[in-house]
Amino acid sequence: MPPCPVYLFRNSAFAPSGDTVVSLAPLDQVIAVYGGGGVWGEAGLSSAFGGVAVFRNEASGERFAGVWGARNAARFHRELQAHMSITVIDEAPDARLVFYETKSGRPPKPVQG
């Protein structure tokens, strides 16, 4: 089985500074490690990290789930690597942010556009 691609990049959607580290992997691989649930299959990852981001390639329908913040990204990589071979790709996937949430008591944030 080929290594799981894990994307590592910076994105402006998660903090006022506009330079937040984000890490994503294909949603099916994330579900294999953290479990599914939720609208997008994101509930297991959200429970583990207190938040989740979901990106989708509109043309192919491929979905990615992940976390933001340097420490969360490092932990995400370690935990994925404990279950499978990974390859870190230092760029964003060809996908756009469609959903993110935090467990801070605020409602989920669908992304417009």
N, C-alpha and C positions, 0 to 999 in steps of 0.2 A: 504494500500500500504506500503511495507517495506521501511525503510529509504534508502535514496540515499547514496551509499558508496562514500566518499571523501577521496582520498589518499593523505597523507602528508609524504614527504620523502626528502632526499638530493640527488642531482645528480651533476655530474661533467661536463655536456654538456653546461652549460649556463654561466659560468664565469671562468676565469683563476684560481681562488682559488680552484675550483673543489668541492665546498661544498655548493651549492645553494639550498635553500628550494624550492621545487616544490609541487604544489597541483593540483590534477586531479580529474575529475568525469566522469562517462560514458557520451559519446558525446550526446546521446539523451536527457539526463537530462540538460546538458549545453545548448543545443539548445532550450529547453523548457523555459529557463530563459533568455538567451541572444539573441535568434534568430539564424538563420542559415546563409547560403550563403558560398561562397568560395568552393574550391575543396573538402575539408573535412567536410564542415558544420561549419567551425571555424570562419567565418567572424564576427559574432556578438560579440563573446568573444574578438577577436582581436581588434575590435573597442572600446570596453569598457575599455580595459587594455593597448592598445598600443602594444600588442604582444600576441602570443598564442603558445602553444606546443601541439602537437598531438602524442599520443602513440597508438600502435595497437598490439593486441595479434594475432600473425600470424596464430596460429592453429584455433582459434575460430572466428577471424575477428572482435572481439569486439574492439571498439575504445574509447579512453579517450581524453578529452581536458582539458587544464588548463593553469596555469600561474606559473611564477617563481618569487622568491623574497618573503621575509617574510611578508612585508606589503601587497603585492598583494594577497598572499595566505590568509591572515586574511580577507581582503575585499571579496575575492572570497567565503570564507566560510560564511561570514555574508549575502552576497547577495543570495547565494543558500538557506541558512536557512530561509530567508524571504519568500521563495516560496515553500519550502518543508522540510520535516524532513530529516536530514542528520546524518550519522555516520562517524566519522573521523577514518580512519585506518592509523596507523603510520608505513606504509611501502609502497613500490612501488607496483603497480598492476603487474600482470604477462603480461607484454607488453614492447615493446621497442619504443624508440623515433623514429618517422618516418618523422616528419616535425616540424619546428618552424619558426616563423617570428617575426620581430619587425617592428614598424612603424617609424623607424629612417631614412627611405629613402633607406635602403638597400634592395636588393631582398630577397624573402623567401629562406630559407635554407633547401633543402631536405637533409635527413640524409642518408649517405652511409652505407651499411652493411647489 
